Amino acid sequence: MQQPSPTSIDRTAKLPRARVAKREQCADDLFKLWLEPETRFPTFKPGQYCTIGVKGIERAYSIVSAPHEDWLELFVELVPEGELTPLLWKLAVDDTVSIRPRAKGVFVMSPKFQSHFMVSTVTGVVPFVGILRDYFHKGETGHKFYVIEGASYPGEFGYDDELAKMAAEHPDTVKFVVTVSRPTEEKSKDWIGETGRANVVVGKYLDQFNVDPATTLIYACGHPGMIEDVRVEAADKGFAFIEEKFWV
Ligand SMILES: Cc1cc2nc3c(=O)[nH]c(=O)nc-3n(C[C@H](O)[C@H](O)[C@H](O)COP(=O)(O)OP(=O)(O)OC[C@H]3O[C@@H](n4cnc5c(N)ncnc54)[C@H](O)[C@@H]3O)c2cc1C
């Protein structure tokens, strides 16, 4: 998706607005925002994104929350040199942002595949959380989900507890792997789980979980380098593949 560029005219002035209902800082450069649209936000498919703005600068954000939830939940990484995220970082409860009146995107669950192998780095986990929240909310069955979540440090996961709980409650449906790529650094000192970049451990878990290319769609979302590596591995092994790049 091409990012809209700011202009001297605030093209967002007439857009609906959403109130910051809640804000939570998760790490030095990661935060969650819960938005309450002031007018009804049309229902959307889990995995889609919304477009929000401050002072006329707009960007896309995948939606963490499932459609049945009251607020739109977002998980945002601060890009210090970026245009919008430093403004989002400063938002407080009851501040407002512009919001385009509907969600978009095709990075959604494809139910015709029996199994779904989802690879993410940091904020790239967002669409997968939304898809799984919705799946269990609707009481659906019959699919398998493998979620690989990678980050440099354990503090960057954001949704690891929630995904681990889903995996514990639905062991035949969800397999969850979290991996840290900088295990020797101070910020990872208590880490005892998997290590290595998400793209590097993908092959190991495709084998370990005996994932079948004939019935599986591999999804990749997050760091562009990870996405490229997973795309190549998926093609080499004959898997169908879909990606969502947050930046290039
Ligand atoms: C479909 C879609 C969904 C998205 N969902 C999310 C989401 O859920 N959470 C989220 O945090 N972002 C998400 N993004 C990225 C988001 O739209 C912005 O690009 C990002 O927040 C940076 O905005 P900015 O205005 O601060 O930086 P910009 O001024 O747009 O960018 C400054 C520079 O930083 C690079 N950049 C942008 N994001 C990152 C990053 N995370 N890490 C390193 N470099 C980066 C850009 O390529 C550019 O070179 C999504 C993007 C798309 C296209």
The ligand as an ORCA input file, in Angstrom:
! r2SCAN-3c Opt
* xyz 0 1
  C      -0.987     -2.215      5.618
  C      -0.079     -1.619      6.673
  C      -0.286     -1.928      7.998
  C       0.556     -1.377      8.975
  N       0.359     -1.731     10.291
  C       1.206     -1.243     11.239
  C       1.051     -1.629     12.607
  O       0.158     -2.399     12.981
  N       1.934     -1.111     13.512
  C       2.939     -0.245     13.140
  O       3.707      0.193     14.019
  N       3.104      0.111     11.841
  C       2.262     -0.341     10.906
  N       2.412      0.035      9.608
  C       3.436      1.073      9.290
  C       2.806      2.464      9.446
  O       1.848      2.666      8.422
  C       3.850      3.592      9.351
  O       4.574      3.428      8.165
  C       4.812      3.589     10.529
  O       4.083      3.711     11.749
  C       5.811      4.752     10.431
  O       5.098      5.953     10.295
  P       5.867      7.342     10.453
  O       4.998      8.379      9.818
  O       6.247      7.569     11.884
  O       7.190      7.140      9.644
  P       7.431      7.564      8.096
  O       7.670      9.021      8.051
  O       6.293      7.023      7.287
  O       8.691      6.697      7.763
  C      10.005      7.054      8.089
  C      10.933      5.948      7.660
  O      10.831      4.836      8.562
  C      10.574      3.614      7.845
  N       9.712      2.794      8.725
  C       8.371      2.809      8.837
  N       7.955      1.949      9.808
  C       9.082      1.396     10.315
  C       9.325      0.458     11.342
  N       8.326     -0.115     12.051
  N      10.603      0.140     11.613
  C      11.621      0.698     10.939
  N      11.461      1.591      9.939
  C      10.204      1.937      9.644
  C       9.910      4.070      6.564
  O      10.102      3.110      5.527
  C      10.623      5.374      6.262
  O      11.848      5.138      5.630
  C       1.598     -0.493      8.598
  C       1.803     -0.188      7.246
  C       0.978     -0.737      6.302
  C       1.233     -0.399      4.855
*
